[in-house]
Amino acid sequence: MKKVKYFYNTQTLKYEKLVVSLRVKLLRILGFVSAAIVTGFIFLSVSYRVLDSPKEKRLRRELEVMNEKYEAMEDRMNEVKSQLGELEHRDNEIYRVIFEASPIPDSTRAGSAEKEEELIQLQSFSSSEIIASTGALLQELLHRISIQAKSYEKIDDLVKNKQKMLASIPAIQPVANKDLKRIASGFGYRIDPIYKTVKYHSGLDFAAPAGTPIYATGDGVVEDASLSDVGYGNHVTINHGYGYKTLYGHMLKMKVSTGMTVKRGDVVGWVGSTGKSTGPHCHYEVVKNGEKVDPVYFFFNDLSPEEFDRMLKIARSGNQSFD
C-alpha cells in the first residue's frame, strides 16, 4: 500500500496531504540517476587506476617473468662474452705470439655492433627495444665467435706449418757421433791442409771411416747431387725451405739424386774422400737465407746442454781442416 505523506501548513495551522508534482518527481529521478552515474564513473576511474583487471594482472605477471628471463639471459650472455674475451686474449697474446702472427684488432672482432654500454638499459626500455638490444648483443657475440673460429683455423694452419718447419730445419748431426769425437775441424778460419795457409772454412768436418752413413739433417728436397773433381767431390745439397739449405761433401757414394724428397734421418750417401780432401770425412754446411752459418748451433735435437758445451769447445779449437 502506497504511503501517504503529510506536512504541517503554518498558514492554515493544519496537517495537509503532501502532493508532489510530476515535474518535481522527474527532476528528483533525474538527479538520482545523474548522481549514480557520476559516482559510478568516479568509482570506475579509481578502480582502473588503483586496481588491476584480471587481464592486466596476467599481462603484468607475464612482463615480470619476461624481465626475469631477460635478466638471466643477459647474465648468461655476459658470461659467454667474458669467456669469449678470455679466448680472444689467449688467441692474441699466446697462440699468435708463439706462431709470430699479428693479433686481430678488437674492432675487427666486434664488427659494426654497438658497444655494450650503449645496448642494455632494461629499466627504460620498451619490449621492442629489449628485443632489439638483445638481438644486437647476440649479433656481436655471433660475429666475434665467427672471427674467433676463423682465427683458430688460421692457427691450426700455423701449427701444421710450424710442425713442418720444425721438421725441416737442420737439427741433427749428419754422422753418428755419440761420443762427440768425430768433429775434426770447426767453422771459421782454419789451416788449409794442402796450402798450409789460414783460409775460411765454411762448415764442420766430421772424420769417420769410409762408408759411414751420412744422414739428412732435416726434411727437404735434394737440390743438387753431383760430382765435382775439385772442391766438394761427390756432394749433396738439400733445400729444406724456410731459407735453409745443407751441403754434404766428399762422399764416397751418393744414395739420392736431384729432385728427391728426403726426411730427417734418411741416408743420403756415405763418407768418402772425393774432391779436395786429405782423408775420409763429411764436410757439412748450413746455409740460412743465402749465408753460410756455423752448423754447431743446429744440433739441438741431438745434444744435451752439457754435450753442446763440449762440442762447441771442440769445434772452436784452432785445428787444421780436412779440405
Buried (B, 14 or more C-beta within 10 A) or exposed (E): EEEEEEEEEEEEEEEEEEEEEEEEEEEEEEEEEEEEEEEEEEEEEEEEEEEEEEEEEEEEEEEEEEBEEBEEEBEEBBEBBEEBEEBBEEBBEEBBEEBEBEBBEEEEBBEEBEEBEEBBEEEEBEEEBBEEBBEBBBBBBEBBBEBBEEBBEBBEEBBEEBEEBBBBBBBBBBBBBEEBEBBBBBBEEBBBBEEEEEBEBBBBBBBBEBEBBBBBBBBBBBBBBEEBEEBBBBBBBBBBBBEBBBBBBBBBEBBBEEEBEBEBEBEBBBBBBBBBBBBBBBBBBBBBEEEBBBBBEBBEBBBEEEBBEBBBEBBEEEBBBBB
